[in-house]
Amino acid sequence: MSSTTLTRCPWAPDSDPLYAAYHDTEWGVPEYDSRALWEKLVLDGMQAGLAWITILRKRDTIREAFDQFDPEKVARYGDADIARLLANPGIIRSRAKIDAAIGGARIFLDMRDAGEDFSDYLWAYVDGRPLQNRWNSMSEVPAKTALSETIAKDLKKRGFKFCGPVIVYAFMQAVGMVNDHLVDCPRHAAVREPGV
């Protein structure tokens, strides 16, 4: 293989079509929709202690169980909903993670009702456009950064759960706030903010 051959980031091998498709079409693509960003933050929180592929394999079922992550609906969940979720083998059945999703929906709505858009809030940390990194190997990619620590601290202050600096950095990578595709990955050059 020549040094100019472009290859996908090694965490998403061709041998796993689900991972490969996620890498090629979603991971690192800038997401500016507030509801979609909240959903992704919840899913990244659900990943805590698990492999991301576990979340990917259960994502459709999780979305269905959580009313497509409609914050208005999730914020109203009560004991019967929690029992329903805990009985669903197709999702991550952690009471703490379910409670975090419900609480996060309420915080999301509180922010909205106070005139604070969730997308604007998050993207302000990077001046509205992806931070462009130029990593040559996975060993260079950090698990967290000073910025993810700052964002995690503020999210926790607001009451969000399962949002430590490592989870927040994974979230930032996934939603395109930071471009951590390796430089020899075809997606690296493709990931830019809209209109660029």
Beta strands, then each sheet from edge to edge (+ up, - down):
strand 1: 131-132
strand 2: 178-179
sheet 1: 1+ 2+
end
